[in-house]
């Protein structure tokens, strides 16, 4: 499945623990990502979202954007959009992340 590149507001991104079971995160990694968000965007290392804005891949990057913009603004950001909307499709795509290079980047 080939994603499209779209822009969404940071506040519109939905974290769903059912399709994204990784509950823990690495605060050191999040801070490293905060420091290089511009470089990551230049390399098109965008987070991946479903049709209804659920996070499929890129939790640490998403947290870095939230940290960078906390209390400041609600920026738009480029994302990879996958045309999946049902929970089954979302979970299936999320589970396949290791076989899909774009989704495996986190």
N, C-alpha and C positions, 0 to 999 in steps of 0.2 A: 504494500500500500504506500503510495507516494503522498507525502504531506504537501500542503500549500503553506506559504509564508504569509502571515497576516499580522496585524497589529491589534493588541488588546490592552485595556487598562489593567494595571497591576491589581487593582481592587476587584476585578472581575474574575480572577483566577480562583478556582475552587479546589481545595485539598480534600479529597475523599479517601478516608482511611481504608475503605473496603477495596478500592482498586489500587491504592498505593499503600501497601501494608508497612512500609519502612517507617516506623514511628520515631526512632532515634535519629539524631543528626549530629554531625561533627561541627561544633562551633568554630574550631580553628579553620576548617575548610570553608565554612561560610565567610569568615573574615578574609581569607585569601581570595575568594571569589569577589567580595566587595571591592578589593583592591584592583581587580583586573576585569571588571564588568565590560568596560569599553573594548578591551582586547578580545574578550569572548564574543561580543557582538560582531566585531570585525571578522572573526573566523566563523560566523554563523553558528555558534554553539548556543542555539536558542533552546528554550524549554519546549516541551511537547504537550499539547493540549488536545482534548477531545472536542467534538463539535459543540458541546455545551460547557466548554471552558474548564473541564476537570483536568487536573495535572496528571499527565501520564508518565513524564520523565523530567527530571531536573529540580528535585526538591531543594538541593543545596543552592542552586542558582536562584530559584524563586525566593528562598529565605534571604539570600544576599541582596536581591532587589528590594525586598521588604525592609531590610536593615538600612540600606543606603537611603531609602526614601521615607523612612519612618518619621511621621509628623511634619513632613515637608510638602509633598505633592503626590499626585496620583498619575504617574507617567504612563504613556503608552509604550509598549515594548513589542518587539518582533517575536513571534512564536512559530513553531511548526504546528499546523492544525491538521489533525487526522479526522477524516470523515467517519467517525464512529460516535454513536449516541446511546446505544443500549448498554446497560451495565455489563452484559455478557461480552459484547464487542470490546468495551473499554478494558475489561479485565484480561481478555484474550490478547489484546495488543500490548497491554502492560507486561504480561507474562512473557511475551515474545521479545521483549526489549533487548535481551542479550543476543538475539539473532539479527537485530536490525541496527546497523551502525548509527543511524541518527538517534535512535532511542537509547542506545547504549552509552551515550555521552552524558555523564553526570558528575 
